[in-house]
């Protein structure tokens, strides 16, 4: 269940950002403004690249977690990505902000998933059974 919850969180956030669900073409521009605020320590010229990389990783992580493929590696990457996001939020907005949005909890859930010994109902499980 943790795997599916993380997958849905990543895919929901990324799909809204790229106007997949709500059809609003301003979503990406709004996200770029928010990404600039979160990454207030980064040069403004770097913000679009950070936004694109993070969104791409969220989509890739979401799909791979949904399928349960390379789960340990993907969960580790997801935990690092969300921890970096939480730390950037804490730096830019204060420590309360990442707690209010449960970013540390999301990151911890991904760390927990990475530490699990097996992944039921996943491609990983099927690959192990077929060895």
C-alpha positions as CSV (number, residue, x, y, z in Angstrom):
1,X,0.0,0.0,0.0
2,X,2.9,2.4,0.7
3,X,4.2,1.9,-2.8
4,X,0.8,2.7,-4.3
5,X,0.3,5.7,-2.0
6,X,3.7,7.2,-3.0
7,X,3.0,6.5,-6.7
8,X,-0.3,8.2,-6.6
9,X,1.2,11.2,-4.8
10,X,3.9,11.7,-7.3
11,X,1.6,11.2,-10.3
12,X,-1.1,13.4,-9.0
13,X,1.3,16.3,-8.3
14,X,3.1,16.0,-11.7
15,X,-0.1,15.5,-13.7
16,X,-1.6,18.6,-12.3
17,X,1.5,20.6,-13.0
18,X,1.5,19.6,-16.7
19,X,-2.2,20.3,-17.1
20,X,-3.1,16.6,-17.7
21,X,-6.0,16.6,-15.3
22,X,-7.4,20.1,-15.0
23,X,-6.5,21.4,-18.5
24,X,-5.2,24.7,-17.2
25,X,-2.3,25.9,-19.4
26,X,-1.1,28.2,-16.6
27,X,-0.2,25.3,-14.3
28,X,3.4,25.0,-15.5
29,X,4.0,28.7,-15.2
30,X,2.5,28.8,-11.7
31,X,4.7,25.8,-10.8
32,X,7.8,27.7,-12.1
33,X,6.9,30.6,-9.8
34,X,6.5,28.2,-6.9
35,X,9.7,26.4,-7.7
36,X,11.5,29.7,-7.7
37,X,10.2,30.4,-4.2
38,X,11.0,26.9,-2.9
39,X,14.5,27.1,-4.4
40,X,15.1,30.7,-3.3
41,X,18.8,29.9,-2.8
42,X,19.2,28.9,-6.5
43,X,20.0,31.3,-9.3
44,X,16.8,32.2,-11.2
45,X,18.2,30.8,-14.4
46,X,18.5,27.3,-12.8
47,X,14.9,27.2,-11.6
48,X,13.3,25.9,-14.9
49,X,15.8,23.1,-15.1
50,X,15.2,22.2,-11.4
51,X,11.4,22.2,-12.1
52,X,11.8,20.0,-15.2
53,X,14.1,17.5,-13.6
54,X,12.0,17.2,-10.4
55,X,8.8,16.8,-12.5
56,X,10.4,14.2,-14.7
57,X,11.7,12.3,-11.7
58,X,8.2,12.4,-10.1
59,X,6.6,11.0,-13.2
60,X,9.3,8.2,-13.6
61,X,9.2,7.4,-9.9
62,X,5.4,7.4,-9.9
63,X,5.1,5.0,-12.9
64,X,7.9,2.6,-11.6
65,X,6.4,2.6,-8.1
66,X,2.9,1.8,-9.5
67,X,4.4,-1.1,-11.5
68,X,6.7,-2.2,-8.7
69,X,9.8,-2.3,-10.9
70,X,13.2,-1.7,-9.3
71,X,11.3,-0.7,-6.2
72,X,14.2,-0.5,-3.8
73,X,16.2,1.8,-6.1
74,X,13.2,3.9,-7.0
75,X,12.0,4.3,-3.4
76,X,15.5,5.4,-2.4
77,X,15.5,8.0,-5.2
78,X,12.0,9.1,-4.2
79,X,13.1,9.5,-0.6
80,X,16.1,11.6,-1.5
81,X,14.1,13.7,-3.9
82,X,11.4,14.4,-1.3
83,X,14.0,15.0,1.4
84,X,15.7,17.6,-0.8
85,X,12.3,19.2,-1.4
86,X,11.6,19.3,2.3
87,X,15.0,20.8,3.1
88,X,14.5,23.4,0.4
89,X,11.1,24.3,1.7
90,X,12.5,24.5,5.3
91,X,15.3,26.9,4.1
92,X,13.0,29.1,2.0
93,X,9.8,29.1,4.2
94,X,10.8,27.8,7.6
95,X,10.7,24.4,9.2
96,X,6.9,24.5,9.7
97,X,6.1,24.5,6.0
98,X,7.4,21.0,5.1
99,X,5.7,19.6,8.2
100,X,2.4,21.2,7.3
101,X,2.5,19.6,3.8
102,X,3.8,16.2,5.2
103,X,6.9,16.3,3.0
104,X,9.0,14.7,5.7
105,X,6.4,12.0,6.2
106,X,6.3,11.3,2.5
107,X,10.1,11.1,2.4
108,X,10.1,8.8,5.4
109,X,7.5,6.5,3.8
110,X,9.8,6.2,0.8
111,X,12.7,5.4,3.0
112,X,10.6,2.7,4.7
113,X,9.6,1.3,1.3
114,X,13.2,1.1,0.3
115,X,14.0,-0.9,3.4
116,X,11.3,-3.5,2.9
117,X,12.5,-7.0,2.1
118,X,9.9,-7.8,-0.6
119,X,7.3,-6.1,-2.7
120,X,4.0,-7.9,-3.1
121,X,2.0,-7.5,-6.3
122,X,4.9,-6.1,-8.2
123,X,7.0,-6.7,-11.3
124,X,9.9,-7.2,-8.8
125,X,8.1,-10.1,-7.2
126,X,7.3,-11.7,-10.5
127,X,10.9,-11.5,-11.6
128,X,12.1,-13.1,-8.4
129,X,9.6,-16.0,-8.8
130,X,10.7,-16.6,-12.4
131,X,14.3,-16.9,-11.6
